[in-house]
Every structure is written in structure tokens, then in C-alpha cells.
Amino acid sequence: MEADTDVRLRREAAEYYRAHRVPQRMEEALNALFPLRPADLYGELANYFSKFSRAPVVCKLAGRKVLDGVGQPTLEVEIYCTVKNYEKRICSAIISSHYQIPENAFSEATEADERERNDSVTTAVEWVNESLSAMLRDLKPTDQCEIDKMLGEYFSKKVEEKKEVEKEEEEEDTLSITSCIPSAVAQSGQKKEAKPGKKSSTEITIPPAEPSESVLCGSLAIGGTSLAIAKAGASINHVPLYLHIALLKRSQDSPKEMTLPLPMVTLLSYEKLSPAKLKLMKEVMLIPPVQLSLKQGIERALDIQKEMMRLLEPAGKAQLSPQLADSKKGRAHNKEKKASPPALNGVSHLGCLITGCDNLEQPLLLIQTACNNIGLELGTDMYLAINCAAHELMDYVKGKYEILTGTFRSPDEMVDMYVELVNKFPSIIALVDPLRKEDRQQWNNMCCALGSKCYLIAEDAATNSSKLKTDHNINIPMCSGVVLKYVNQTKVSDLIELTGLLDGQRRITILGSPDGESSDDSLVDLAVGLGARFVKLGGLSRGERVTKYNRLLAIEEELAKNRTLRYDADFEFTDFAEESQPEKQQPEVLPPLQQDSAPSQPSVPALQGHSMPAQLLESSTLT
């Protein structure tokens, strides 16, 4: 009976609507609203009225522990928003941990680092699920600056809490050892009398290393949440993340054209514990010419990597004869080397080839041979960059860098060595961390000697991004640019402000991926949106690395399709030696114009004769 009644009521309702022409009148009204009838009329109507709905707001955050590219724990942050009265998952972001387990670490130190890393990730998950989720509820994901400010205040509060706890612990320790003060003083006095001679020579030779800055346990939650909010804001605004970042940096002023960062493709990595002697070159990277598209440049780098694998294979040692290694330009540099080429020891977690070498020139000659074998000329068809990681080479007892096993160089001798190396191999256009950050005078000397020939980049030599942003100053040695990494409490707003400072000082920005990278490809969007000159992603192997290269290629295709892609004219280096000359000569040449022209004079030489647009000069020209 109930079923029959339901059928009867539906039939009567259909007859009523048919008799009164309700559907026809509705369609007539919709046709009047949309003169060009879309394929899905009611879908178009839903989209039209959705514009008047309330803007999406954050309803909760979800943090979880996930694994990075080397199997270590790290943090993933998910953003849930209320969209049209429904709770919806918008996006997620994975931030890389700052903890890096060194290759030569003892088992006890490795276990301690792993425990500390696990504790940090666990604390970060708690922050996201509890405090941060409640703090950001009902906020708009598009309000990046406001949310980052709240995250910064939350982090500062946690830092103060940690200081208070440490202060209380120190007071307790002081009280507990009061009974042992006499013996402790006696022992410490004996030790101080036994070591003054050794310490004095080291301190006179080199400046002592600056103490490493402590990282707050759980700080991953700040950076991970900020990045997730940026991705959510881009999704809600229906724009790609790189464009969303560019709009944030330019205060919602949409760029007419965008340039892409050049990839620093890691080709070779050298083991610290290998039997080979070379220690100076931690990484050797390939940089394609600016005239090529990214797709062409990456394909060319992949061809060189394949040829290097062939040359380094043990079974193929005979293929690399002395005559082949001494071909063309390599003959003059290879007279002393008659030993067999190094062997391939596998693929690093950076996605590059692992090998060892006996001297500085051997890997460069090997790459030159590989390029010659496939018809490429090193220095024209491909360029080189070297990550020296000099801070890992200092012997503080001798006060010198150990560049080879048993071979030491003072900071001044290091500058001379780099000058000679770049003069022999002009294909080297970038040196990363060639010196410690404490050797500031040697950085100045090297910039004056090599600044017009290659980029001198500070990675470990640069202070962390949060301190740079807080001080409103670039507290690093004289250099051409800085490698920035998105880790710990770094926020998107920090990167925007920091890259603005670098642009204002005519220094280039390089976005670099940490050792323990994840499959999250947001780093590439950050590099494009921030206008970075280079992006340092590792090698062309391993999924977490290749994913980012694929994202870079996809952005290139999208910009080319939209006709908003602009290529650079060429590499632009800085002649630091000439930079200070106009200031000294100007009063003698033009005394009456000293006050008007002095402030702008130093930047004029670098801008003259430039064919690139002014907007591009702000992010890539060095003065």
C-alpha cells in the first residue's frame, strides 16, 4: 500500500509540473542567464552560485610520521578545509628533516642521531595534531603572511620554554656538584696547564669554528605547516603553486614572464672513507647552457651520465686508454697520471655515481673524456660546478684543509689552488663552499680573483635562513649567492623575504634539496616562484630526485604553452675587483657630482650593455 501511494504521489507531482510548465520556465530563465548555452547547463549554474559561497577555511590539520628517500622518518602535514559546508582534504606537504647521518659516523653516534630524529618528528606530529590544528582553525589558507606570523610566534614561545627548562636543569646541576668543586677545579687546572701550547698555534693559524646552532625538537611542524598552507592556498585559488608563490612575493602582481632556474645535476659523489685520496670534491655537478631548453639540458646531462657509467665500469677499463684520456685539452693536464681510472662504486642516495679519485684533475679529465666521446665540448655544451664542502676538510690541529689524503693547504693556499684550477678548467662556473665561513678574508680574496669567472656559492657557509631573516642582514662572507634549503622552522614567508634581500644585494638564490629528500616536488615550485637562479636537486636517479626534475619539465611546458616563458641571455658573473674602483676614483674624476651619483654608481657597470629585461636583472644580475 505504501509503495502504491508513493507512486501515485510522484505521478500527480509530475502531472502538476507538466501542466504548469515549471521545467520549461526554469530552462527559459537559465537560457536568459547564459545566452551561450554550455554543455552542462546545471553544472554551470552550480559554478555560478558557488562564487557567492563562503571562502574555504581551515577546519583541521593532520600530521603523521612518514619515510623520506633514505628510509628515515620525517613529517607530513595534511590540510582539511570547510568547503561549501563540507569537510574536504585539500592537500598535503612533506618537509625534509635536517638530521643527516654522516657516512663515517660511529654506531653510537648514529643511534643517538636516530633517536633524536625520531623524537623530533614525534614532537612535530603532536604539535600539528593538537596546538597548530586548534590555532589555525577557521583561518583562510590564502592568508599566508598572517598564518606564518602566527607560526613564528608559536615557535618563539617554544624556544623560550626550552630556554627556561635548560636554565632550571643547569641550576640543578650546579647544586648537585657543589660538593665536588675542589677536585674539579684541581683537575681542570691541570688540564689547562697541559694544553696551552697546542691551542695557541691553532687559534693563531685560523679562526675557530663557529658553534653549530641548535635545532628545536619539533621544529619540522612549523616549516611543514607553512608549506602545506601555501599549497592549499594555491589549490583554492586554482593556480599552480609556483604562480601562487610568485604572486605572494610580488604582492599579488602577476608576472608577465617567468624564467626557470637552471638545474645543477649532480654527476659524481666521492666517498669520505674510500681508499682514494681525493677529499676536496664532495660533488661534481653539470650545468646546461642557458640557450638550451630544460628538456634538452637534462637529456644532455643524462647522456653524459650514461657515458660516465660506461667508462667507470670495471669491465670497461680497457676502453679508457691513456690515449683517450689524453685527448684534446686533457693531454696537458694528464701527463703525470698513468694510473687506471677509478671504479664505479654504485649510486648514491643523492642519485649520482659514487667513485674515488687520486687527484683534483682526474675527475675533471674523466668528464671531459665522456663529453668528447658523445660529441660534446665541455665549457660550451655543458658546464661544471663543484661542491667542495670545505668545512668538512679542516684539520683544526694543523690549522689547514686536507684536500687529499696527507696533503694540507692553508686558507691562503686554498685561494691560490682554486685560481689555478679554474684557469686550467674554465668550464667550472660555480664553486660551492670552497672555504669555511670563518675564513672571511680568504672569501674576499677569492671573490676578487675569481668572481668575474665563476659563481662562488655559500651553502654551509651561510647562516640558516631564519637567522638571516631575523637580522634583516646577510650575515655571510662575500660571495656570489646562497643555497637555501627548506627545512626545520623555515616558513614560506621567510624564503620570500630572504630572496628579496638577496635580490636587493645582487646575489643569486639557489634552492637546494637536503640529503634525505622526499617525493614531495614542492621545492621546484618554490624555486620557480621565488625566481631562483639555480636549483640543486641531486642526480638523475632515484625516484625522489627524478620526481622533481619531471616537475621542472612540466612547468617549462606549461609556461611555454602560455607564452610566458623567458630564457636568460647568458651567465652573468661579478667582477668584485672592479666593483670598488668607481667609489674610489669617482671623487677625483667627478667631484661636483659626488653626492648625486655616488649611491647609484656601483650598480651601473653591471647593468650597462645588458639585453635582459629589468625585471630579470633584479633576480639574476650580480654587482
Buried (B, 14 or more C-beta within 10 A) or exposed (E): EEEEEEEEEEEEEEEEEEEEEEEEEEEEEBEEEEEEEEEEBEEBBEEEEEEEEEEBBBBBBBBBEBBBBBEBBBBBBBBBBBBEEEEEEBBBBBBBBBBBBEEEEEEEEEEEBBEEBBEBBBBBBBBBBEBBBEBBEEBBBBBBEEBBEBBBEBBEEBBEEBEEEEEEEEEEEEEEEEEEEEEEEEEEEEEEEEEEEEEEEBEEBBBEEEEEEEBBBBBBBBBBBBBBBBBBBBBBEEBBBBBBBBBBBBEEEEBEBBBBBBBBBBBBBBBEEBEBBBBBBBBBBBBBBBEBBBBEBBBBBBBBBEBBBBBBEEEEBEEBEEEBBBBEBBEEBBEEBEEEBBBBBEBBBBBBBBBBBBBBBBBBBBBBBBBBBEEBEBBEBBBBBBBBBBBBBBEEEBBBBBBBEEBBBBBEBBBBBBBEBBEBBBBBBBBBBBBBBBBBBBBBBBBBBBBBBBBBBBBBBBBBBBEBBEEEEBEBBBBBBBBBBBBBBBBBBBBBBBBBBBBEEBBBBBBBBBBBBBBBBBBBBBBBBBBBBBBBBBBBBBEBBBBBBBBBBEBBEBBBEEEBBBBBEEBBBBBBEBBEEBEEEBEEEEEEEEEEEBEEBBBEBBBEEEEBEEBBBEBBBBB
